Amino acid sequence: MALNTLPQELIGEVVAQVALSDDGDDICNLRLVNQHCASVAGQALFDSVSIWLEAKSLKRLTKISETRSTIKFSPLQIDTYEYSEYAYFPDDHYHKLRKTKVKNQKQALRLLQLIDDEAQHEKYWEMQNTLLHTSGAALEILRSAFRQLPCVHTIDIDLADSVTGAKELMNEFKLIQETLSWWDSAKTLPILFDSMMSLPGSVRSFRIRYGEEEGLHCFDRDMIREHRESGASEMGALAPFTTTFNFAQLERLELSHDYQDLFAERWRNHDHFDDYFSATKNILRKALRLKHVKIQIPPSLKPEHNNQYKFTESLSQVPFSYLQTLELINLRVMVQQPLSKMLDNRFFALEKVSLEFSDQQSDWTAFVTTQRRAGWQRLEVFEMSRYCPSHEPICWNITAYVSMKTDQNPMEELIELA
C-alpha cells in the first residue's frame, strides 16, 4: 500500500510516535517523505518538546520556539545504586575478574573495558547529581524556559518513557542494555512540578501515567519492588503540587499507574493511596470544566482499607458538569454502587464510557443491565473490558444494549472465556 493512500488518522498516529524522539532527527526526516507527511510532521515537530533532566536535553530547551504547546516529560535517570553491583554485563565472570588475577590478555582487556565503563558511569552519575541537586541548575533552567512558553497547554508525564533520553544514553554508554537505567520519579518530579508554576498560560490537558512500552533494561522484579518501596512515590510529589497549581482551565485529565504487576506493591503502603486520593480530589475540586477523564481506581490490597469504594464514592460526588468522556481503570465489583451513581448523574451528556474491570465477566453482567435507559442522548460508545494478565483484554461494546436498541446483553455471551 502506498504511503499516500493511508488514512490521515493512521499517518497522524505514526507521526505522534516518531515525535517522541528526543533529538528531533526522526521527525525531521519524516518531513522529507512527501507533502502530506511534511505537513503533519511539521505540526508535531514545532508543537511539542520532550524533556528529561539531562544536560543536553535542558540545553535544547533553552532554544525552543515559544509556540510549543505540549511538554512531554520522562523521569529517566541512571540508577543510583552502585553500578558494579547491579548492572548486567555479558561476561558472567565480571565480579570474579574484579577480585582475582586475570589469566590471559583477553580477560585483562575485558576487565579494562568494564572498569572504564564503570568509571564512565560514576562520572555521569556525579554530573547528574550536580545538575539536579547540588547546583539547582535543572530547576533554574526549567523555570526560565517555561516562563518563555505562553502557548503550553498540555503536560504529558510518562513515568516509564523508554524513548525520551534513550539516544543520549546510547551515545554515553554505547550499549544501552548494559546500562542500568531508571525512571527516578522521586527526584525528578518535584523539580518539574516546581518549575511548572512558572508557566504563564493555562494548562488544559494533564496526563501522569505509565506508558505501555517496556523499559530499557530487563529488571529483576524483586529488585524493582525493593527500589520502589525504598523511596517516595510520584504521587507523594504530585499531592502537594496539586494544592497550589491552577487547574481552572483543565479539560482533559489522565491519572494512571501500572497497578497490575511490578508497582502494585507500593499500594500496600496506605500513605501512597492517601497521596493519590488527595491529588485527585485537589485537581477535581479546581477543574470544573473537565470534558475528558481517565482515572485509575487504586486497588484495595488490604480489605480493611476499602480504598476502591472510598475513591469511587468520592468521584461520584464530583459534578462533572461538562464531562463528555469517562474512562475508569481497575474497577472491582465492590464499586458498582457509587459507579452507578456517577453514571446516573451524567448519563444524558456522556459521549463515551469505557470501564475496565478485573473481576469475572459474570460479576458485571447485571451491572450492565442496570445501565439500560432511553436517556443516553449523546452516547456514541460504551465499552466494557476485562483485564487479565495472561492474555489480551476481553472487550464488549454494549452501546446498543444500554441505549435500549437491542435486548441482547453482549456481556452474557462467551462467558465461558472469562
Contacts in CASP RR format, 6 or more apart in sequence:
PFRMAT RR
TARGET T0000
AUTHOR 0000-0000-0000
METHOD contacts of the structure
MODEL  1
MALNTLPQELIGEVVAQVALSDDGDDICNLRLVNQHCASVAGQALFDSVS
IWLEAKSLKRLTKISETRSTIKFSPLQIDTYEYSEYAYFPDDHYHKLRKT
KVKNQKQALRLLQLIDDEAQHEKYWEMQNTLLHTSGAALEILRSAFRQLP
CVHTIDIDLADSVTGAKELMNEFKLIQETLSWWDSAKTLPILFDSMMSLP
GSVRSFRIRYGEEEGLHCFDRDMIREHRESGASEMGALAPFTTTFNFAQL
ERLELSHDYQDLFAERWRNHDHFDDYFSATKNILRKALRLKHVKIQIPPS
LKPEHNNQYKFTESLSQVPFSYLQTLELINLRVMVQQPLSKMLDNRFFAL
EKVSLEFSDQQSDWTAFVTTQRRAGWQRLEVFEMSRYCPSHEPICWNITA
YVSMKTDQNPMEELIELA
3 11 0 8 1.000
3 33 0 8 1.000
3 34 0 8 1.000
3 37 0 8 1.000
4 34 0 8 1.000
4 36 0 8 1.000
8 36 0 8 1.000
8 40 0 8 1.000
11 36 0 8 1.000
11 37 0 8 1.000
11 40 0 8 1.000
12 40 0 8 1.000
15 27 0 8 1.000
15 30 0 8 1.000
15 37 0 8 1.000
15 40 0 8 1.000
15 41 0 8 1.000
15 44 0 8 1.000
16 44 0 8 1.000
18 26 0 8 1.000
18 27 0 8 1.000
18 30 0 8 1.000
18 41 0 8 1.000
18 44 0 8 1.000
19 27 0 8 1.000
19 41 0 8 1.000
19 44 0 8 1.000
19 45 0 8 1.000
19 48 0 8 1.000
19 50 0 8 1.000
20 50 0 8 1.000
20 72 0 8 1.000
20 161 0 8 1.000
20 163 0 8 1.000
20 164 0 8 1.000
21 27 0 8 1.000
21 50 0 8 1.000
21 163 0 8 1.000
21 167 0 8 1.000
22 50 0 8 1.000
22 52 0 8 1.000
22 57 0 8 1.000
22 163 0 8 1.000
22 164 0 8 1.000
22 165 0 8 1.000
22 166 0 8 1.000
22 167 0 8 1.000
22 168 0 8 1.000
23 60 0 8 1.000
23 167 0 8 1.000
23 168 0 8 1.000
24 45 0 8 1.000
27 41 0 8 1.000
27 42 0 8 1.000
27 44 0 8 1.000
27 45 0 8 1.000
28 41 0 8 1.000
28 45 0 8 1.000
30 37 0 8 1.000
30 41 0 8 1.000
31 37 0 8 1.000
31 38 0 8 1.000
31 41 0 8 1.000
31 42 0 8 1.000
31 45 0 8 1.000
32 38 0 8 1.000
46 65 0 8 1.000
46 67 0 8 1.000
46 68 0 8 1.000
47 67 0 8 1.000
47 68 0 8 1.000
47 69 0 8 1.000
47 70 0 8 1.000
48 68 0 8 1.000
48 69 0 8 1.000
48 70 0 8 1.000
48 71 0 8 1.000
48 72 0 8 1.000
48 154 0 8 1.000
49 60 0 8 1.000
49 61 0 8 1.000
49 64 0 8 1.000
49 68 0 8 1.000
49 70 0 8 1.000
49 71 0 8 1.000
49 72 0 8 1.000
50 57 0 8 1.000
50 72 0 8 1.000
50 73 0 8 1.000
50 74 0 8 1.000
50 163 0 8 1.000
50 164 0 8 1.000
51 57 0 8 1.000
51 58 0 8 1.000
51 61 0 8 1.000
51 71 0 8 1.000
51 72 0 8 1.000
51 73 0 8 1.000
51 74 0 8 1.000
51 142 0 8 1.000
51 164 0 8 1.000
52 73 0 8 1.000
52 74 0 8 1.000
52 75 0 8 1.000
52 76 0 8 1.000
52 161 0 8 1.000
52 164 0 8 1.000
52 165 0 8 1.000
52 188 0 8 1.000
53 75 0 8 1.000
53 77 0 8 1.000
53 128 0 8 1.000
53 131 0 8 1.000
53 132 0 8 1.000
53 138 0 8 1.000
53 188 0 8 1.000
53 191 0 8 1.000
54 128 0 8 1.000
54 131 0 8 1.000
54 165 0 8 1.000
54 168 0 8 1.000
55 127 0 8 1.000
55 131 0 8 1.000
56 168 0 8 1.000
57 164 0 8 1.000
57 165 0 8 1.000
57 168 0 8 1.000
58 131 0 8 1.000
58 137 0 8 1.000
58 138 0 8 1.000
58 141 0 8 1.000
58 142 0 8 1.000
61 141 0 8 1.000
61 142 0 8 1.000
61 145 0 8 1.000
62 141 0 8 1.000
62 144 0 8 1.000
62 145 0 8 1.000
64 145 0 8 1.000
64 149 0 8 1.000
66 148 0 8 1.000
66 149 0 8 1.000
66 150 0 8 1.000
66 151 0 8 1.000
67 151 0 8 1.000
68 149 0 8 1.000
68 151 0 8 1.000
68 152 0 8 1.000
69 151 0 8 1.000
69 152 0 8 1.000
69 153 0 8 1.000
69 154 0 8 1.000
70 152 0 8 1.000
70 153 0 8 1.000
70 154 0 8 1.000
70 155 0 8 1.000
70 156 0 8 1.000
71 149 0 8 1.000
71 152 0 8 1.000
71 154 0 8 1.000
71 155 0 8 1.000
71 156 0 8 1.000
72 156 0 8 1.000
72 157 0 8 1.000
72 158 0 8 1.000
72 161 0 8 1.000
72 164 0 8 1.000
73 155 0 8 1.000
73 156 0 8 1.000
73 157 0 8 1.000
73 158 0 8 1.000
73 164 0 8 1.000
73 192 0 8 1.000
74 157 0 8 1.000
74 158 0 8 1.000
74 161 0 8 1.000
74 163 0 8 1.000
74 164 0 8 1.000
74 165 0 8 1.000
74 183 0 8 1.000
75 157 0 8 1.000
75 159 0 8 1.000
75 161 0 8 1.000
75 183 0 8 1.000
75 184 0 8 1.000
75 185 0 8 1.000
75 187 0 8 1.000
75 188 0 8 1.000
75 189 0 8 1.000
75 234 0 8 1.000
76 161 0 8 1.000
76 162 0 8 1.000
76 164 0 8 1.000
76 165 0 8 1.000
76 166 0 8 1.000
76 169 0 8 1.000
76 181 0 8 1.000
76 182 0 8 1.000
76 183 0 8 1.000
76 184 0 8 1.000
76 216 0 8 1.000
77 128 0 8 1.000
77 181 0 8 1.000
77 182 0 8 1.000
77 183 0 8 1.000
77 184 0 8 1.000
77 187 0 8 1.000
77 188 0 8 1.000
78 121 0 8 1.000
78 124 0 8 1.000
78 125 0 8 1.000
78 128 0 8 1.000
78 169 0 8 1.000
78 179 0 8 1.000
78 180 0 8 1.000
78 181 0 8 1.000
78 182 0 8 1.000
79 86 0 8 1.000
79 87 0 8 1.000
79 180 0 8 1.000
79 181 0 8 1.000
79 182 0 8 1.000
79 227 0 8 1.000
80 125 0 8 1.000
80 182 0 8 1.000
80 184 0 8 1.000
81 180 0 8 1.000
81 227 0 8 1.000
83 118 0 8 1.000
83 121 0 8 1.000
83 122 0 8 1.000
83 125 0 8 1.000
83 180 0 8 1.000
84 94 0 8 1.000
84 95 0 8 1.000
84 98 0 8 1.000
84 118 0 8 1.000
86 180 0 8 1.000
86 223 0 8 1.000
87 121 0 8 1.000
87 178 0 8 1.000
87 179 0 8 1.000
87 180 0 8 1.000
88 177 0 8 1.000
88 178 0 8 1.000
88 180 0 8 1.000
88 217 0 8 1.000
88 218 0 8 1.000
89 114 0 8 1.000
89 178 0 8 1.000
90 178 0 8 1.000
91 97 0 8 1.000
91 110 0 8 1.000
91 114 0 8 1.000
93 107 0 8 1.000
94 111 0 8 1.000
94 114 0 8 1.000
97 107 0 8 1.000
97 110 0 8 1.000
97 111 0 8 1.000
97 114 0 8 1.000
98 111 0 8 1.000
102 108 0 8 1.000
102 111 0 8 1.000
117 173 0 8 1.000
117 178 0 8 1.000
120 172 0 8 1.000
120 173 0 8 1.000
121 173 0 8 1.000
121 179 0 8 1.000
124 172 0 8 1.000
124 173 0 8 1.000
130 137 0 8 1.000
131 137 0 8 1.000
131 138 0 8 1.000
132 138 0 8 1.000
132 187 0 8 1.000
132 188 0 8 1.000
132 191 0 8 1.000
133 187 0 8 1.000
138 191 0 8 1.000
139 191 0 8 1.000
139 194 0 8 1.000
139 195 0 8 1.000
142 191 0 8 1.000
142 192 0 8 1.000
142 195 0 8 1.000
142 198 0 8 1.000
143 194 0 8 1.000
143 195 0 8 1.000
143 198 0 8 1.000
144 198 0 8 1.000
146 152 0 8 1.000
146 195 0 8 1.000
146 196 0 8 1.000
146 198 0 8 1.000
146 199 0 8 1.000
147 198 0 8 1.000
147 199 0 8 1.000
147 200 0 8 1.000
149 199 0 8 1.000
149 200 0 8 1.000
150 200 0 8 1.000
150 201 0 8 1.000
151 201 0 8 1.000
152 199 0 8 1.000
152 201 0 8 1.000
152 203 0 8 1.000
153 201 0 8 1.000
153 202 0 8 1.000
153 203 0 8 1.000
153 204 0 8 1.000
153 205 0 8 1.000
154 203 0 8 1.000
154 204 0 8 1.000
154 205 0 8 1.000
154 206 0 8 1.000
154 207 0 8 1.000
155 196 0 8 1.000
155 203 0 8 1.000
155 205 0 8 1.000
155 206 0 8 1.000
155 207 0 8 1.000
156 205 0 8 1.000
156 207 0 8 1.000
157 189 0 8 1.000
157 192 0 8 1.000
157 207 0 8 1.000
157 208 0 8 1.000
157 209 0 8 1.000
158 164 0 8 1.000
158 209 0 8 1.000
158 210 0 8 1.000
158 211 0 8 1.000
159 183 0 8 1.000
159 185 0 8 1.000
159 208 0 8 1.000
159 209 0 8 1.000
159 210 0 8 1.000
159 211 0 8 1.000
159 234 0 8 1.000
159 257 0 8 1.000
160 183 0 8 1.000
160 210 0 8 1.000
160 211 0 8 1.000
160 213 0 8 1.000
160 215 0 8 1.000
160 258 0 8 1.000
161 183 0 8 1.000
161 211 0 8 1.000
161 213 0 8 1.000
162 213 0 8 1.000
162 214 0 8 1.000
162 215 0 8 1.000
162 216 0 8 1.000
163 213 0 8 1.000
166 176 0 8 1.000
166 216 0 8 1.000
169 176 0 8 1.000
169 179 0 8 1.000
169 181 0 8 1.000
169 216 0 8 1.000
170 176 0 8 1.000
172 179 0 8 1.000
173 179 0 8 1.000
176 216 0 8 1.000
176 217 0 8 1.000
177 216 0 8 1.000
177 217 0 8 1.000
179 216 0 8 1.000
179 217 0 8 1.000
180 217 0 8 1.000
181 215 0 8 1.000
181 216 0 8 1.000
181 217 0 8 1.000
182 227 0 8 1.000
185 233 0 8 1.000
185 234 0 8 1.000
185 237 0 8 1.000
186 231 0 8 1.000
186 232 0 8 1.000
186 233 0 8 1.000
186 234 0 8 1.000
186 237 0 8 1.000
189 234 0 8 1.000
189 237 0 8 1.000
189 238 0 8 1.000
190 237 0 8 1.000
193 237 0 8 1.000
193 238 0 8 1.000
193 241 0 8 1.000
193 245 0 8 1.000
196 203 0 8 1.000
196 241 0 8 1.000
196 245 0 8 1.000
197 244 0 8 1.000
197 245 0 8 1.000
202 246 0 8 1.000
202 248 0 8 1.000
202 249 0 8 1.000
203 245 0 8 1.000
203 246 0 8 1.000
203 247 0 8 1.000
203 249 0 8 1.000
203 250 0 8 1.000
204 249 0 8 1.000
204 250 0 8 1.000
204 251 0 8 1.000
204 252 0 8 1.000
205 250 0 8 1.000
205 251 0 8 1.000
205 252 0 8 1.000
205 253 0 8 1.000
206 247 0 8 1.000
206 250 0 8 1.000
206 252 0 8 1.000
206 253 0 8 1.000
206 254 0 8 1.000
206 283 0 8 1.000
207 252 0 8 1.000
207 253 0 8 1.000
207 254 0 8 1.000
208 234 0 8 1.000
208 238 0 8 1.000
208 254 0 8 1.000
208 255 0 8 1.000
208 256 0 8 1.000
209 254 0 8 1.000
209 255 0 8 1.000
209 256 0 8 1.000
209 257 0 8 1.000
210 256 0 8 1.000
210 257 0 8 1.000
210 258 0 8 1.000
210 263 0 8 1.000
211 258 0 8 1.000
219 262 0 8 1.000
221 262 0 8 1.000
224 262 0 8 1.000
224 263 0 8 1.000
225 262 0 8 1.000
225 265 0 8 1.000
228 262 0 8 1.000
228 263 0 8 1.000
228 265 0 8 1.000
228 266 0 8 1.000
229 265 0 8 1.000
229 266 0 8 1.000
229 269 0 8 1.000
233 266 0 8 1.000
233 272 0 8 1.000
233 275 0 8 1.000
234 257 0 8 1.000
235 257 0 8 1.000
235 272 0 8 1.000
235 275 0 8 1.000
235 276 0 8 1.000
235 279 0 8 1.000
236 272 0 8 1.000
236 275 0 8 1.000
236 279 0 8 1.000
238 275 0 8 1.000
238 276 0 8 1.000
238 279 0 8 1.000
239 275 0 8 1.000
239 276 0 8 1.000
239 278 0 8 1.000
239 279 0 8 1.000
239 282 0 8 1.000
241 279 0 8 1.000
242 278 0 8 1.000
242 279 0 8 1.000
242 282 0 8 1.000
242 283 0 8 1.000
242 286 0 8 1.000
243 282 0 8 1.000
246 286 0 8 1.000
247 283 0 8 1.000
247 286 0 8 1.000
247 287 0 8 1.000
248 286 0 8 1.000
248 287 0 8 1.000
248 288 0 8 1.000
248 289 0 8 1.000
249 289 0 8 1.000
250 283 0 8 1.000
250 286 0 8 1.000
250 287 0 8 1.000
250 289 0 8 1.000
250 290 0 8 1.000
251 289 0 8 1.000
251 290 0 8 1.000
251 291 0 8 1.000
251 292 0 8 1.000
251 322 0 8 1.000
252 290 0 8 1.000
252 291 0 8 1.000
252 292 0 8 1.000
252 293 0 8 1.000
253 283 0 8 1.000
253 284 0 8 1.000
253 287 0 8 1.000
253 290 0 8 1.000
253 292 0 8 1.000
253 293 0 8 1.000
253 294 0 8 1.000
253 295 0 8 1.000
254 293 0 8 1.000
254 294 0 8 1.000
254 295 0 8 1.000
255 276 0 8 1.000
255 279 0 8 1.000
255 280 0 8 1.000
255 283 0 8 1.000
255 294 0 8 1.000
255 295 0 8 1.000
255 296 0 8 1.000
256 294 0 8 1.000
256 295 0 8 1.000
256 296 0 8 1.000
256 329 0 8 1.000
257 263 0 8 1.000
257 296 0 8 1.000
258 264 0 8 1.000
259 267 0 8 1.000
259 296 0 8 1.000
259 298 0 8 1.000
259 299 0 8 1.000
259 329 0 8 1.000
259 330 0 8 1.000
260 330 0 8 1.000
260 358 0 8 1.000
260 387 0 8 1.000
260 389 0 8 1.000
261 389 0 8 1.000
264 299 0 8 1.000
264 301 0 8 1.000
266 272 0 8 1.000
267 273 0 8 1.000
267 298 0 8 1.000
267 299 0 8 1.000
267 301 0 8 1.000
267 307 0 8 1.000
268 301 0 8 1.000
268 302 0 8 1.000
270 302 0 8 1.000
270 305 0 8 1.000
273 298 0 8 1.000
273 305 0 8 1.000
273 307 0 8 1.000
273 311 0 8 1.000
276 298 0 8 1.000
277 298 0 8 1.000
277 307 0 8 1.000
277 310 0 8 1.000
277 311 0 8 1.000
277 314 0 8 1.000
280 295 0 8 1.000
280 311 0 8 1.000
280 314 0 8 1.000
281 314 0 8 1.000
284 290 0 8 1.000
284 315 0 8 1.000
284 318 0 8 1.000
288 319 0 8 1.000
288 321 0 8 1.000
288 322 0 8 1.000
289 321 0 8 1.000
289 322 0 8 1.000
290 320 0 8 1.000
290 322 0 8 1.000
290 323 0 8 1.000
291 322 0 8 1.000
291 323 0 8 1.000
291 324 0 8 1.000
291 325 0 8 1.000
292 323 0 8 1.000
292 324 0 8 1.000
292 325 0 8 1.000
293 320 0 8 1.000
293 323 0 8 1.000
293 325 0 8 1.000
293 326 0 8 1.000
293 327 0 8 1.000
294 325 0 8 1.000
294 327 0 8 1.000
294 328 0 8 1.000
294 329 0 8 1.000
295 315 0 8 1.000
295 327 0 8 1.000
295 328 0 8 1.000
295 329 0 8 1.000
296 328 0 8 1.000
296 329 0 8 1.000
296 330 0 8 1.000
297 308 0 8 1.000
297 311 0 8 1.000
297 312 0 8 1.000
297 328 0 8 1.000
297 329 0 8 1.000
297 330 0 8 1.000
297 331 0 8 1.000
297 332 0 8 1.000
297 335 0 8 1.000
298 307 0 8 1.000
298 308 0 8 1.000
298 311 0 8 1.000
298 330 0 8 1.000
299 307 0 8 1.000
299 308 0 8 1.000
299 330 0 8 1.000
299 332 0 8 1.000
300 306 0 8 1.000
300 307 0 8 1.000
300 308 0 8 1.000
300 309 0 8 1.000
300 332 0 8 1.000
300 334 0 8 1.000
306 334 0 8 1.000
308 330 0 8 1.000
308 331 0 8 1.000
308 332 0 8 1.000
308 334 0 8 1.000
308 335 0 8 1.000
309 334 0 8 1.000
309 335 0 8 1.000
309 338 0 8 1.000
312 328 0 8 1.000
312 331 0 8 1.000
312 335 0 8 1.000
312 338 0 8 1.000
312 339 0 8 1.000
312 342 0 8 1.000
313 338 0 8 1.000
315 338 0 8 1.000
315 342 0 8 1.000
316 338 0 8 1.000
316 339 0 8 1.000
316 341 0 8 1.000
316 342 0 8 1.000
316 345 0 8 1.000
319 345 0 8 1.000
320 326 0 8 1.000
320 342 0 8 1.000
320 345 0 8 1.000
320 346 0 8 1.000
322 349 0 8 1.000
323 346 0 8 1.000
323 349 0 8 1.000
323 350 0 8 1.000
324 349 0 8 1.000
324 350 0 8 1.000
324 351 0 8 1.000
324 352 0 8 1.000
324 378 0 8 1.000
325 350 0 8 1.000
325 351 0 8 1.000
325 352 0 8 1.000
325 353 0 8 1.000
325 354 0 8 1.000
326 342 0 8 1.000
326 343 0 8 1.000
326 346 0 8 1.000
326 350 0 8 1.000
326 352 0 8 1.000
326 353 0 8 1.000
326 354 0 8 1.000
327 352 0 8 1.000
327 353 0 8 1.000
327 354 0 8 1.000
327 355 0 8 1.000
327 356 0 8 1.000
328 339 0 8 1.000
328 354 0 8 1.000
328 355 0 8 1.000
328 356 0 8 1.000
329 356 0 8 1.000
330 356 0 8 1.000
330 357 0 8 1.000
330 358 0 8 1.000
330 387 0 8 1.000
331 339 0 8 1.000
331 355 0 8 1.000
331 356 0 8 1.000
331 357 0 8 1.000
331 358 0 8 1.000
331 359 0 8 1.000
332 357 0 8 1.000
332 358 0 8 1.000
332 359 0 8 1.000
333 357 0 8 1.000
333 359 0 8 1.000
333 363 0 8 1.000
333 364 0 8 1.000
336 364 0 8 1.000
336 367 0 8 1.000
339 355 0 8 1.000
339 367 0 8 1.000
340 367 0 8 1.000
340 370 0 8 1.000
340 371 0 8 1.000
343 350 0 8 1.000
343 353 0 8 1.000
343 371 0 8 1.000
347 371 0 8 1.000
347 373 0 8 1.000
347 375 0 8 1.000
347 376 0 8 1.000
347 379 0 8 1.000
348 375 0 8 1.000
348 376 0 8 1.000
348 377 0 8 1.000
348 378 0 8 1.000
349 377 0 8 1.000
349 378 0 8 1.000
350 376 0 8 1.000
350 378 0 8 1.000
350 379 0 8 1.000
351 378 0 8 1.000
351 379 0 8 1.000
351 380 0 8 1.000
351 381 0 8 1.000
352 379 0 8 1.000
352 380 0 8 1.000
352 381 0 8 1.000
352 382 0 8 1.000
353 379 0 8 1.000
353 381 0 8 1.000
353 382 0 8 1.000
353 383 0 8 1.000
354 381 0 8 1.000
354 382 0 8 1.000
354 383 0 8 1.000
354 385 0 8 1.000
355 383 0 8 1.000
355 384 0 8 1.000
355 385 0 8 1.000
356 384 0 8 1.000
356 385 0 8 1.000
356 386 0 8 1.000
356 387 0 8 1.000
356 393 0 8 1.000
357 363 0 8 1.000
357 364 0 8 1.000
357 384 0 8 1.000
357 385 0 8 1.000
357 386 0 8 1.000
357 387 0 8 1.000
358 386 0 8 1.000
358 387 0 8 1.000
358 388 0 8 1.000
359 386 0 8 1.000
360 418 0 8 1.000
361 386 0 8 1.000
361 394 0 8 1.000
361 411 0 8 1.000
361 415 0 8 1.000
361 417 0 8 1.000
361 418 0 8 1.000
362 415 0 8 1.000
362 418 0 8 1.000
364 384 0 8 1.000
364 386 0 8 1.000
364 411 0 8 1.000
365 409 0 8 1.000
365 411 0 8 1.000
365 412 0 8 1.000
365 415 0 8 1.000
368 384 0 8 1.000
368 398 0 8 1.000
368 401 0 8 1.000
368 402 0 8 1.000
368 409 0 8 1.000
368 411 0 8 1.000
369 409 0 8 1.000
371 382 0 8 1.000
371 398 0 8 1.000
371 402 0 8 1.000
372 401 0 8 1.000
372 402 0 8 1.000
372 403 0 8 1.000
372 404 0 8 1.000
373 402 0 8 1.000
373 404 0 8 1.000
374 403 0 8 1.000
374 404 0 8 1.000
375 403 0 8 1.000
376 382 0 8 1.000
376 402 0 8 1.000
376 403 0 8 1.000
379 399 0 8 1.000
379 402 0 8 1.000
379 403 0 8 1.000
380 399 0 8 1.000
381 397 0 8 1.000
381 399 0 8 1.000
382 397 0 8 1.000
382 398 0 8 1.000
382 399 0 8 1.000
382 402 0 8 1.000
382 403 0 8 1.000
383 395 0 8 1.000
383 396 0 8 1.000
383 397 0 8 1.000
383 398 0 8 1.000
383 399 0 8 1.000
384 395 0 8 1.000
384 396 0 8 1.000
384 398 0 8 1.000
384 411 0 8 1.000
385 393 0 8 1.000
385 394 0 8 1.000
385 395 0 8 1.000
385 396 0 8 1.000
386 393 0 8 1.000
386 394 0 8 1.000
386 418 0 8 1.000
387 393 0 8 1.000
388 394 0 8 1.000
394 414 0 8 1.000
394 417 0 8 1.000
394 418 0 8 1.000
396 410 0 8 1.000
396 411 0 8 1.000
397 410 0 8 1.000
398 409 0 8 1.000
398 410 0 8 1.000
398 411 0 8 1.000
400 406 0 8 1.000
401 407 0 8 1.000
401 408 0 8 1.000
401 409 0 8 1.000
401 410 0 8 1.000
END
